[in-house]
Amino acid sequence: MLAGAAILVGLLSGAGVWIFKRLIDLSHLVAFNLFEGSIAHIGSWTVLIVPVLGGLLVGLLWQRFVGEERHHGVAGIMEAVALAGGRLQYALMPIKTLISAISIGVGASVGPEDPSVQVGANIGSMTGQIARLSDDHMRALVAAGAAGGIAAAFNAPIAGVFFAIEVTLGELSAGSLGAVTLAAVISAVFTQAVSGPQPAFPVSGYVFRGPQELPLYLVLGLVAGPVAAAYIHLLDSIHGWFHHWGAPTWVKPAAAGLLVGLVGIFLPQLFGVGYDTIGAVLNGGVFTLGLVLLLLVGKLILTPISIGGGFPGGVFAPSLFIGAMTGEAYGLILNLAFPSLHVVPPAFAMVGMAAVLAGAVHSPLTAIILLFEMTNDYRIILPVMFGVVVCQLVAQRLEPDSVYTKMLARKGIRLERGRDVEVLQGITVGEVMETNIESLHDTDLITHAAEIMTNQHHHGLMVLNAEDQLVGVITLQDLEREQNMEKDKHLMVGEVCTRELLVTYPDETIGAALRRMGTRDIGRLPVVLHEDPLHLVGVLRRSAIARAYDLALTRRAEMRHRAHQVRLGDFSGASVVEVVVEPGAPVAEKPVSVIPWPRDSVLATVRHRRQVVFPRGDTVIHSGDVLVVVADASARDDLQALAHASKANPEPETVKS
């Protein structure tokens, strides 16, 4: 059953991506060849009109047919696989595919691979939902569709398999691997049948000349790491800026299109995907160092602007463009600085592509295999592997989240191996640390320290200097050691305290802090700031672990509650409305059976503290409870009146998948 479904998903994914590519070509033809070509005689500046009008069209279509989404693109697929059994709103796939094609066709700096993954994943989810498969089989088919999307987009089936495992599923199982592989192969076979066997970027073979070149690729990895981290950071920060901008939703893509158009007047290579420019670089085209650097910086900025502004599209292809320009610039600089090395810049551009892709998406195997399939030449594979590993290590050090998990983390969702993280891994030190800190100064006498620790039942206290900077920790063992040695009772705390400290930070997970405490079997850690390690902001004690565990259980219950919301919305097609019961509300402290629920609504779940309850007639609704109701639009006002003490309260949040 699963194998047959995977074959169907692979075939439909290949066909869907082929149609998507034709829609991009059509959009580009209409936007630039027909429309812009007819007004180009006015002046070269007219090219900026295309992304502005295109952005306006994209914004209106998205607002009219799609609306708000919790997570867009691959991040939404990852969430659905982890939390909702792989259920996606596949009915929206055609209009979202059309809007993505328009975005790329009018020159937005976004890529086609993420929409291709969405096409395949939605086909997989649709197949699973129609066949009423289990959650595990549904997840496998969504991953199979994602693999088919990558296989069709790049003509790279092996890379599609690794993408599905590394990014979509996050883990490997025998059942899912078979489905993913089948879909990727069938999708690639279809693509080659209709488009030919050529790879996405036909390039010349570049020979690895020996171990003496590895230090050059090491440095390239060190350079590419910060570039990938900057890309992740800009995507997140610019998205946040657009999100908080109070302009209407349909205006934002037009504003982003204006910025893209202004830059495109001078650097038309930045319009759209940029595959032609990447191909020219990889095939030894003549590019000056100044132009390459401008293209690098331009793509690094315009892609976050395009995506943050509301152009649907991918971050995958822009990372390849950024990596190619990074490697090309590095190779050109090497030739200028060390002409005797006779380096070939396109070889570094190729390695740079894989390195930045791996650093941005956190999928090193996908990046390595993708470059291998694009070049059909294993001789460059050693530098690619070396550069990818170095770049990812540096990028993760600077920016722990990938471009996809960063979007999820912004909403408080952290996934590990495609599932919700271990119970304490999502709780940070800052959430449970003690901020009312009992401390001593280094000039206090040890007799005073002993008195305080005895009276307050402390086993250890932080020690500060005159400037209130952390200098050490004094424990009962420190005091006992001095007493046993019959030291002078006039000794000061600063003379006996422990100064070699292990510390933790507010944004560190409880799990990491616990491991550090275990290395020395200590019961407390000072909490300091990254930027000022002498500034004490709190203390983490072992007694706080109980609070952390309780908080983690609450978070997990909320996550399951959210997963149930997703399933409800996807299954019924109705809106899922979430409201918080306020004190004094008409439903507060009443059983469900006596509450006059609106006619076109069904109460699905009640979250009471950290428990999710499936209500019965005798279930009592309390103030502070969160109600999830499947409701028609006409029932929302009545729900608001029931759950809130006053109708002046804001509208309930409508949750869409």
C-alpha positions as CSV (number, residue, x, y, z in Angstrom):
1,M,0.0,0.0,0.0
2,L,2.7,2.5,1.0
3,A,4.9,1.6,-1.9
4,G,2.2,2.1,-4.4
5,A,1.2,5.4,-2.9
6,A,4.9,6.5,-3.0
7,I,5.2,5.7,-6.7
8,L,2.0,7.7,-7.3
9,V,3.4,10.6,-5.2
10,G,6.7,10.5,-7.1
11,L,4.9,10.6,-10.5
12,L,2.6,13.5,-9.5
13,S,5.4,15.4,-7.8
14,G,7.5,15.3,-11.0
15,A,4.5,16.4,-13.1
16,G,3.6,19.1,-10.6
17,V,7.1,20.6,-10.5
18,W,7.3,20.5,-14.3
19,I,4.0,22.5,-14.5
20,F,5.4,24.9,-11.9
21,K,8.5,25.5,-14.0
22,R,6.4,26.2,-17.0
23,L,4.3,28.7,-15.0
24,I,7.5,30.5,-14.0
25,D,8.6,30.7,-17.7
26,L,5.1,32.1,-18.6
27,S,5.1,34.7,-15.8
28,H,8.6,35.8,-16.8
29,L,7.6,36.0,-20.5
30,V,4.5,38.1,-19.7
31,A,6.2,40.4,-17.1
32,F,9.5,41.1,-18.8
33,N,9.3,40.2,-22.5
34,L,5.8,41.5,-23.2
35,F,4.9,44.1,-20.6
36,E,8.4,45.6,-19.7
37,G,9.5,45.2,-23.3
38,S,6.6,47.3,-24.5
39,I,7.6,50.2,-22.3
40,A,11.4,49.9,-22.2
41,H,11.8,52.7,-24.8
42,I,10.8,55.1,-22.0
43,G,14.0,54.4,-20.1
44,S,15.9,51.6,-18.4
45,W,14.2,52.6,-15.1
46,T,10.9,51.0,-16.2
47,V,12.2,47.6,-15.2
48,L,11.4,48.5,-11.6
49,I,7.7,48.7,-12.4
50,V,7.6,44.9,-13.0
51,P,8.4,43.7,-9.4
52,V,6.2,46.5,-7.9
53,L,3.1,45.6,-9.9
54,G,4.0,41.9,-9.5
55,G,4.2,42.4,-5.7
56,L,0.8,44.1,-5.7
57,L,-0.8,41.2,-7.6
58,V,0.9,38.7,-5.3
59,G,-0.3,40.5,-2.2
60,L,-3.9,40.7,-3.4
61,L,-4.0,37.1,-4.5
62,W,-2.4,35.9,-1.2
63,Q,-4.8,37.9,0.9
64,R,-7.8,36.8,-1.0
65,F,-7.2,33.1,-1.4
66,V,-4.6,32.1,1.2
67,G,-4.6,34.5,4.2
68,E,-2.4,34.2,7.2
69,E,-0.3,31.2,7.8
70,R,1.5,30.1,10.9
71,H,4.6,29.0,9.0
72,H,5.3,29.3,5.3
73,G,7.1,26.9,3.1
74,V,9.4,24.1,4.3
75,A,9.1,25.3,7.9
76,G,5.3,24.7,7.7
77,I,5.9,21.2,6.3
78,M,8.4,20.4,9.1
79,E,5.8,21.5,11.7
80,A,3.1,19.4,10.1
81,V,5.3,16.3,10.0
82,A,6.3,16.7,13.6
83,L,3.1,17.9,15.2
84,A,0.1,17.1,12.9
85,G,0.8,13.7,11.4
86,G,1.8,15.2,8.1
87,R,-1.6,16.8,7.4
88,L,-1.4,19.8,5.1
89,Q,-4.1,21.9,3.5
90,Y,-3.5,20.5,0.1
91,A,-6.5,22.4,-1.3
92,L,-4.5,25.6,-1.3
93,M,-1.6,24.0,-3.3
94,P,-2.7,25.1,-6.8
95,I,-3.1,28.8,-5.9
96,K,0.0,28.9,-3.8
97,T,2.0,27.3,-6.6
98,L,0.6,30.0,-9.1
99,I,1.5,32.8,-6.7
100,S,5.0,31.5,-6.2
101,A,5.5,31.2,-10.0
102,I,4.3,34.8,-10.3
103,S,6.7,35.9,-7.6
104,I,9.7,34.4,-9.3
105,G,8.5,35.4,-12.8
106,V,8.3,39.1,-11.8
107,G,11.9,39.1,-10.5
108,A,11.5,38.6,-6.7
109,S,14.8,37.3,-5.2
110,V,13.4,33.9,-4.2
111,G,14.0,30.4,-5.4
112,P,11.8,27.7,-6.9
113,E,13.0,24.7,-4.8
114,D,11.0,25.4,-1.7
115,P,7.8,25.7,-3.7
116,S,8.7,22.5,-5.5
117,V,9.1,20.8,-2.1
118,Q,5.7,22.2,-1.1
119,V,4.1,20.8,-4.3
120,G,5.5,17.3,-3.6
121,A,4.8,17.4,0.1
122,N,1.2,18.5,-0.4
123,I,0.7,15.8,-3.0
124,G,2.0,13.3,-0.5
125,S,-0.3,14.6,2.3
126,M,-3.3,14.6,-0.1
127,T,-2.6,11.0,-1.1
128,G,-2.3,9.9,2.5
129,Q,-5.5,11.8,3.7
130,I,-7.6,10.5,0.8
131,A,-6.4,6.9,1.5
132,R,-6.9,7.5,5.3
133,L,-3.4,6.3,6.1
134,S,-1.9,6.3,9.6
135,D,0.2,9.2,10.8
136,D,3.5,7.4,10.3
137,H,2.6,6.5,6.7
138,M,1.3,10.1,6.2
139,R,4.7,11.5,7.3
140,A,6.5,9.1,5.1
141,L,4.4,10.2,2.0
142,V,5.0,13.9,2.8
143,A,8.7,13.3,3.0
144,A,8.5,11.2,-0.2
145,G,6.8,14.2,-1.9
146,A,9.5,16.5,-0.6
147,A,12.1,14.2,-2.1
148,G,10.3,14.1,-5.4
149,G,10.2,17.9,-5.4
150,I,14.0,18.2,-5.0
151,A,14.6,15.4,-7.5
152,A,12.5,17.2,-10.1
153,A,13.8,20.7,-9.4
154,F,17.5,19.7,-9.7
155,N,17.3,16.4,-11.5
156,A,19.0,15.0,-8.4
157,P,17.1,12.1,-6.9
158,I,19.8,11.1,-4.3
159,A,19.9,14.7,-3.0
160,G,16.1,14.6,-2.8
161,V,16.3,11.5,-0.6
162,F,18.8,13.1,1.8
163,F,16.9,16.3,1.9
164,A,13.8,14.4,3.0
165,I,15.7,12.6,5.7
166,E,17.8,15.5,7.0
167,V,15.2,18.3,6.8
168,T,11.7,17.0,6.5
169,L,11.7,13.9,8.7
170,G,14.8,14.6,10.7
171,E,15.3,10.9,11.3
172,L,15.7,7.6,9.3
173,S,13.5,4.6,9.4
174,A,13.3,1.6,7.1
175,G,9.7,2.2,6.1
176,S,10.1,5.9,5.3
177,L,13.4,5.3,3.5
178,G,11.7,3.0,1.0
179,A,8.9,5.4,0.3
180,V,11.2,8.4,0.0
181,T,13.6,6.6,-2.4
182,L,10.8,5.3,-4.6
183,A,9.2,8.7,-5.0
184,A,12.5,10.4,-5.7
185,V,13.4,7.9,-8.4
186,I,10.0,8.1,-10.1
187,S,10.0,11.9,-10.0
188,A,13.5,12.0,-11.5
189,V,12.6,9.5,-14.2
190,F,9.5,11.6,-15.2
191,T,11.7,14.8,-15.2
192,Q,14.3,13.2,-17.4
193,A,11.6,11.9,-19.8
194,V,10.1,15.3,-20.4
195,S,13.1,17.6,-19.9
196,G,16.2,15.5,-20.7
197,P,18.9,14.0,-18.4
198,Q,21.0,17.2,-18.1
199,P,21.8,18.4,-14.6
200,A,20.6,21.8,-13.3
201,F,24.0,23.4,-13.8
202,P,26.1,21.8,-16.6
203,V,29.7,22.6,-15.6
204,S,33.2,21.8,-16.7
205,G,35.1,19.3,-14.6
206,Y,37.5,20.8,-12.1
207,V,40.3,18.7,-10.9
208,F,41.4,18.5,-7.3
209,R,45.2,18.8,-7.6
210,G,46.1,17.3,-4.3
211,P,46.3,17.8,-0.5
212,Q,48.2,21.1,-0.9
213,E,44.9,22.6,-1.9
214,L,43.0,21.6,1.2
215,P,44.2,24.6,3.3
216,L,42.6,26.9,0.6
217,Y,39.3,25.1,1.0
218,L,39.6,25.2,4.8
219,V,39.8,29.0,4.6
220,L,36.9,29.1,2.2
221,G,34.8,27.1,4.7
222,L,35.8,29.6,7.4
223,V,34.7,32.5,5.2
224,A,31.5,30.8,4.1
225,G,30.4,30.1,7.6
226,P,29.8,33.7,8.7
227,V,28.1,34.4,5.3
228,A,25.6,31.6,5.9
229,A,25.0,32.8,9.5
230,A,24.5,36.3,8.2
231,Y,22.0,35.0,5.7
232,I,20.0,33.2,8.4
233,H,20.1,36.3,10.7
234,L,18.9,38.7,7.9
235,L,16.1,36.4,6.9
236,D,14.8,36.4,10.5
237,S,15.4,40.1,11.3
238,I,13.9,41.5,8.1
239,H,11.0,39.2,8.3
240,G,10.4,40.5,11.8
241,W,10.6,44.1,10.6
242,F,8.0,43.5,7.9
243,H,5.8,41.6,10.4
244,H,5.7,44.5,12.8
245,W,5.2,47.1,10.0
246,G,1.6,48.3,10.2
247,A,0.9,48.5,6.5
248,P,-1.8,46.3,4.9
249,T,-0.7,42.8,4.0
250,W,-1.2,43.4,0.2
251,V,1.0,46.5,0.3
252,K,4.1,44.7,1.7
253,P,5.1,42.7,-1.4
254,A,4.7,45.8,-3.5
255,A,7.1,47.7,-1.2
256,A,9.6,44.8,-1.3
257,G,9.2,44.7,-5.1
258,L,10.1,48.4,-5.2
259,L,13.4,47.8,-3.4
260,V,14.1,44.8,-5.7
261,G,13.4,46.8,-8.8
262,L,15.6,49.7,-7.7
263,V,18.5,47.4,-7.3
264,G,17.7,45.5,-10.4
265,I,18.1,48.6,-12.6
266,F,21.8,48.4,-11.9
267,L,22.2,44.7,-11.2
268,P,19.6,42.8,-13.3
269,Q,21.4,39.5,-12.4
270,L,19.7,39.7,-9.0
271,F,16.2,39.4,-10.5
272,G,14.6,36.0,-9.9
273,V,16.4,32.8,-9.2
274,G,19.8,33.7,-10.8
275,Y,20.5,30.3,-12.3
276,D,21.9,31.9,-15.5
277,T,24.4,33.9,-13.5
278,I,25.4,30.8,-11.4
279,G,25.9,28.8,-14.6
280,A,28.0,31.6,-16.1
281,V,30.2,31.7,-13.0
282,L,30.6,27.9,-12.9
283,N,31.5,27.8,-16.6
284,G,34.3,30.3,-16.3
285,G,32.5,33.5,-17.3
286,V,34.4,36.7,-16.9
287,F,33.3,38.5,-13.7
288,T,35.2,41.3,-12.0
289,L,35.8,41.1,-8.2
290,G,33.8,44.2,-7.7
291,L,30.7,42.8,-9.5
292,V,30.9,39.5,-7.7
293,L,31.0,41.2,-4.3
294,L,28.0,43.5,-5.3
295,L,26.0,40.4,-6.4
296,L,26.9,38.6,-3.2
297,V,25.8,41.5,-0.9
298,G,22.8,42.3,-3.1
299,K,21.4,38.7,-3.0
300,L,22.2,38.5,0.7
301,I,19.9,41.5,1.3
302,L,17.2,41.3,-1.4
303,T,16.3,37.7,-0.6
304,P,15.3,38.5,3.0
305,I,13.5,41.6,1.8
306,S,11.6,39.6,-0.8
307,I,10.6,36.8,1.6
308,G,10.0,39.1,4.5
309,G,7.9,41.4,2.3
310,G,5.5,38.5,1.4
311,F,6.8,37.1,-1.9
312,P,6.3,33.3,-1.5
313,G,9.4,31.4,-2.6
314,G,12.4,29.6,-1.4
315,V,15.6,30.3,0.4
316,F,17.3,27.3,-1.1
317,A,18.3,28.6,-4.5
318,P,19.4,32.1,-3.1
319,S,21.8,30.2,-0.8
320,L,23.3,28.5,-3.8
321,F,23.7,31.9,-5.5
322,I,25.3,33.5,-2.4
323,G,27.6,30.5,-2.1
324,A,28.7,30.7,-5.7
325,M,29.5,34.4,-5.4
326,T,31.4,33.8,-2.1
327,G,33.5,31.1,-3.6
328,E,34.1,33.1,-6.8
329,A,35.1,36.2,-4.9
330,Y,37.5,34.1,-2.8
331,G,39.1,32.5,-5.8
332,L,39.5,35.9,-7.5
333,I,41.2,37.3,-4.4
334,L,43.5,34.3,-4.3
335,N,44.5,34.9,-7.9
336,L,45.2,38.6,-7.1
337,A,47.2,37.9,-3.9
338,F,48.9,34.7,-5.0
339,P,49.0,34.5,-8.8
340,S,51.6,31.7,-8.7
341,L,48.9,29.3,-7.3
342,H,47.0,29.4,-10.5
343,V,43.7,28.7,-8.8
344,V,40.5,28.2,-10.8
345,P,37.8,30.5,-9.2
346,P,34.8,28.4,-10.6
347,A,36.0,25.4,-8.5
348,F,35.8,27.5,-5.4
349,A,32.4,28.8,-6.5
350,M,31.2,25.3,-6.7
351,V,32.4,24.4,-3.3
352,G,31.1,27.7,-1.9
353,M,27.6,26.7,-3.2
354,A,27.6,23.5,-1.2
355,A,29.1,25.1,1.8
356,V,26.7,28.0,2.2
357,L,23.8,25.8,1.4
358,A,24.8,23.4,4.2
359,G,25.5,26.2,6.6
360,A,22.1,27.9,5.9
361,V,19.9,24.8,5.8
362,H,21.9,22.5,8.1
363,S,21.8,19.6,5.7
364,P,25.4,18.7,4.9
365,L,24.7,15.4,3.1
366,T,22.1,17.0,0.9
367,A,24.6,19.7,-0.1
368,I,27.4,17.3,-0.8
369,I,25.3,14.9,-2.8
370,L,23.6,17.7,-4.7
371,L,26.9,19.1,-5.9
372,F,28.0,15.6,-6.9
373,E,24.8,15.0,-8.9
374,M,25.0,18.5,-10.5
375,T,28.5,18.0,-11.8
376,N,28.6,14.2,-12.3
377,D,32.2,14.3,-11.3
378,Y,33.5,12.8,-8.0
379,R,37.0,14.5,-8.3
380,I,35.7,17.7,-6.6
381,I,34.0,15.8,-3.9
382,L,36.8,15.9,-1.4
383,P,37.1,19.7,-1.3
384,V,33.2,19.9,-1.2
385,M,33.1,17.6,1.8
386,F,35.8,19.6,3.5
387,G,34.3,23.0,2.8
388,V,30.8,21.9,3.8
389,V,31.9,20.5,7.2
390,V,34.0,23.5,8.1
391,C,31.3,26.0,7.0
392,Q,28.5,24.2,8.9
393,L,30.6,24.1,12.1
394,V,31.3,27.8,11.9
395,A,27.7,28.7,10.9
396,Q,26.2,26.7,13.7
397,R,28.5,28.3,16.2
398,L,27.4,31.7,15.1
399,E,23.7,30.9,14.4
400,P,22.5,27.6,16.0
401,D,19.2,27.5,14.0
402,S,18.9,26.9,10.3
403,V,16.8,29.1,8.0
404,Y,13.9,26.7,8.6
405,T,14.2,26.0,12.3
406,K,14.7,29.7,12.9
407,M,11.2,30.4,11.6
408,L,9.8,27.7,13.9
409,A,11.8,28.9,16.9
410,R,10.3,32.4,16.5
411,K,7.0,30.8,17.4
412,G,8.4,28.7,20.3
413,I,8.7,25.4,18.4
414,R,11.9,23.5,18.6
415,L,12.3,20.3,16.8
416,E,14.9,17.6,17.1
417,R,15.1,14.6,14.9
418,G,11.8,15.7,13.4
419,R,10.0,15.4,16.8
420,D,9.4,17.7,19.8
421,V,12.6,17.9,21.8
422,E,13.3,16.1,25.0
423,V,11.3,17.3,28.0
424,L,13.9,19.7,29.5
425,Q,15.6,20.7,26.3
426,G,13.1,23.4,25.5
427,I,13.5,25.2,28.9
428,T,16.1,27.8,29.4
429,V,18.1,28.7,32.5
430,G,16.6,32.2,32.4
431,E,13.1,30.8,33.0
432,V,13.8,29.0,36.3
433,M,16.9,30.7,37.7
434,E,16.7,32.6,41.0
435,T,17.0,36.3,40.6
436,N,16.7,37.3,44.2
437,I,20.3,36.5,44.9
438,E,21.8,36.2,48.4
439,S,25.5,37.1,48.1
440,L,28.6,38.1,50.0
441,H,31.4,40.5,49.3
442,D,35.0,39.4,49.1
443,T,35.9,41.7,52.0
444,D,33.4,40.0,54.4
445,L,34.9,37.8,57.2
446,I,34.5,34.1,57.0
447,T,32.8,34.1,60.4
448,H,30.1,36.4,58.9
449,A,29.8,34.0,55.9
450,A,29.4,31.0,58.2
451,E,26.7,32.8,60.2
452,I,24.6,33.7,57.1
453,M,25.0,30.2,55.6
454,T,23.9,28.5,58.8
455,N,21.0,30.8,59.5
456,Q,19.7,30.8,55.9
457,H,20.5,27.1,55.3
458,H,22.6,27.9,52.2
459,H,25.2,25.4,51.0
460,G,26.9,28.1,48.8
461,L,26.8,31.8,48.1
462,M,28.0,34.0,45.3
463,V,30.9,36.3,46.1
464,L,31.1,39.8,44.6
465,N,33.8,42.5,44.7
466,A,33.3,46.2,45.5
467,E,32.0,46.9,42.0
468,D,29.4,44.1,42.4
469,Q,31.2,41.9,39.9
470,L,31.3,38.2,40.3
471,V,34.6,36.9,41.6
472,G,33.8,33.5,43.1
473,V,31.6,31.1,45.1
474,I,32.0,30.2,48.7
475,T,30.6,26.9,49.9
476,L,30.3,25.0,53.2
477,Q,33.3,22.9,52.1
478,D,35.4,26.0,51.8
479,L,34.6,27.1,55.3
480,E,35.1,23.6,56.8
481,R,38.5,23.4,55.1
482,E,39.6,26.6,56.7
483,Q,38.3,25.7,60.1
484,N,40.0,22.3,59.9
485,M,43.3,24.0,59.2
486,E,42.7,26.3,62.1
487,K,43.2,29.4,60.0
488,D,43.0,32.9,61.4
489,K,39.3,33.8,62.0
490,H,40.0,37.2,60.5
491,L,40.3,35.7,57.0
492,M,38.1,37.3,54.4
493,V,35.7,35.5,52.1
494,G,37.8,36.5,49.0
495,E,40.8,34.6,50.4
496,V,39.0,31.2,50.7
497,C,36.3,31.3,48.0
498,T,36.5,29.2,44.8
499,R,37.5,31.5,41.9
500,E,37.7,29.0,39.1
501,L,34.0,29.0,38.2
502,L,31.7,27.1,36.0
503,V,28.9,29.4,34.8
504,T,25.8,29.3,32.7
505,Y,23.8,31.8,30.7
506,P,20.1,32.8,30.6
507,D,19.6,31.5,27.1
508,E,21.2,28.1,27.7
509,T,19.0,25.0,28.1
510,I,18.6,23.3,31.4
511,G,19.9,20.1,30.0
512,A,23.2,21.8,29.0
513,A,23.5,23.4,32.4
514,L,22.8,20.1,34.2
515,R,25.6,18.4,32.3
516,R,28.0,21.1,33.3
517,M,27.0,20.8,37.0
518,G,27.6,17.1,36.8
519,T,31.2,17.5,35.7
520,R,32.2,18.8,39.2
521,D,29.2,17.5,41.1
522,I,28.2,21.0,42.2
523,G,24.8,22.1,43.3
524,R,24.6,25.6,41.9
525,L,25.8,27.6,38.9
526,P,26.1,31.4,38.7
527,V,24.2,32.8,35.7
528,V,26.0,35.6,33.8
529,L,25.7,37.4,30.5
530,H,27.5,36.4,27.4
531,E,28.7,40.0,26.8
532,D,29.7,40.6,30.4
533,P,30.7,37.4,32.2
534,L,31.3,39.2,35.5
535,H,27.7,40.5,35.7
536,L,25.7,38.2,37.9
537,V,22.0,38.0,36.9
538,G,20.9,34.9,38.7
539,V,21.7,31.5,40.3
540,L,20.7,28.1,39.0
541,R,20.3,25.6,41.8
542,R,19.4,21.9,41.6
543,S,16.2,22.7,43.4
544,A,15.1,24.6,40.3
545,I,15.1,21.4,38.2
546,A,11.7,20.5,39.6
547,R,10.3,23.8,38.4
548,A,11.9,23.3,35.0
549,Y,10.3,19.9,34.7
550,D,6.9,21.2,35.6
551,L,7.2,24.0,33.1
552,A,8.4,21.5,30.4
553,L,5.3,19.3,31.0
554,T,3.1,22.4,30.5
555,R,4.9,23.2,27.3
556,R,4.5,19.7,26.1
557,A,0.8,19.7,26.8
558,E,0.5,23.0,24.9
559,M,2.4,21.4,22.0
560,R,-0.1,18.5,21.9
561,H,-2.9,21.0,22.2
562,R,-1.6,22.9,19.1
563,A,-1.2,19.6,17.2
564,H,-4.8,18.9,17.9
565,Q,-5.8,22.3,16.5
566,V,-3.9,21.6,13.3
567,R,-5.6,18.3,12.9
568,L,-9.0,19.8,13.5
569,G,-8.5,22.6,10.9
570,D,-7.2,20.3,8.3
571,F,-9.8,17.6,8.8
572,S,-13.0,19.8,8.9
573,G,-12.0,22.6,6.6
574,A,-13.6,25.0,9.1
575,S,-11.8,27.6,11.0
576,V,-10.4,26.6,14.4
577,V,-11.0,29.4,16.9
578,E,-9.1,29.7,20.1
579,V,-10.4,31.8,23.0
580,V,-9.3,32.4,26.6
581,V,-12.0,32.4,29.2
582,E,-11.8,35.6,31.3
583,P,-13.0,35.9,34.9
584,G,-16.7,36.8,34.9
585,A,-17.3,35.5,31.4
586,P,-20.7,33.9,30.7
587,V,-19.2,30.4,30.4
588,A,-16.9,30.7,33.5
589,E,-17.5,28.1,36.3
590,K,-20.3,26.4,34.3
591,P,-20.6,22.9,32.9
592,V,-20.6,22.5,29.2
593,S,-24.1,21.1,29.0
594,V,-25.8,24.4,30.3
595,I,-23.8,26.8,28.1
596,P,-25.7,28.1,25.0
597,W,-23.1,27.4,22.4
598,P,-23.6,29.0,19.0
599,R,-25.4,26.8,16.5
600,D,-22.5,26.5,13.9
601,S,-19.8,25.5,16.4
602,V,-18.4,22.5,18.2
603,L,-16.3,22.6,21.3
604,A,-13.3,20.4,20.6
605,T,-10.9,20.7,23.5
606,V,-10.4,22.6,26.8
607,R,-6.9,23.3,28.1
608,H,-7.0,23.7,31.9
609,R,-3.7,24.6,33.3
610,R,-1.3,22.0,31.7
611,Q,-4.0,19.4,30.9
612,V,-5.8,19.1,27.6
613,V,-9.4,17.9,28.3
614,F,-11.8,16.5,25.7
615,P,-15.0,17.9,27.2
616,R,-18.2,16.1,28.2
617,G,-21.5,17.5,29.3
618,D,-20.4,17.7,33.0
619,T,-17.0,19.3,32.2
620,V,-16.8,22.6,34.0
621,I,-15.2,25.6,32.2
622,H,-13.0,27.7,34.5
623,S,-11.6,31.2,34.0
624,G,-8.2,31.0,32.4
625,D,-9.1,27.9,30.4
626,V,-8.3,27.9,26.7
627,L,-11.2,26.7,24.5
628,V,-10.7,25.3,21.0
629,V,-13.9,25.5,18.9
630,V,-14.5,24.4,15.4
631,A,-16.7,27.2,14.2
632,D,-18.2,28.8,11.2
633,A,-17.3,32.5,10.6
634,S,-20.8,33.6,11.6
635,A,-20.4,32.1,15.1
636,R,-17.2,33.9,16.1
637,D,-18.9,37.0,17.6
638,D,-21.1,34.8,19.8
639,L,-18.1,32.8,20.9
640,Q,-16.3,36.0,21.8
641,A,-19.3,37.1,23.9
642,L,-19.4,33.8,25.8
643,A,-15.6,33.7,26.6
644,H,-14.9,37.3,27.4
645,A,-16.3,39.4,30.2
646,S,-16.7,42.3,27.7
647,K,-17.3,42.5,24.0
648,A,-14.7,45.2,23.8
649,N,-12.0,42.5,23.9
650,P,-10.1,41.6,20.7
651,E,-11.2,39.0,18.2
652,P,-10.1,35.4,19.0
653,E,-7.2,34.1,17.1
654,T,-8.0,32.1,14.0
655,V,-5.6,29.2,13.5
656,K,-4.9,28.1,10.0
657,S,-2.6,25.4,8.7
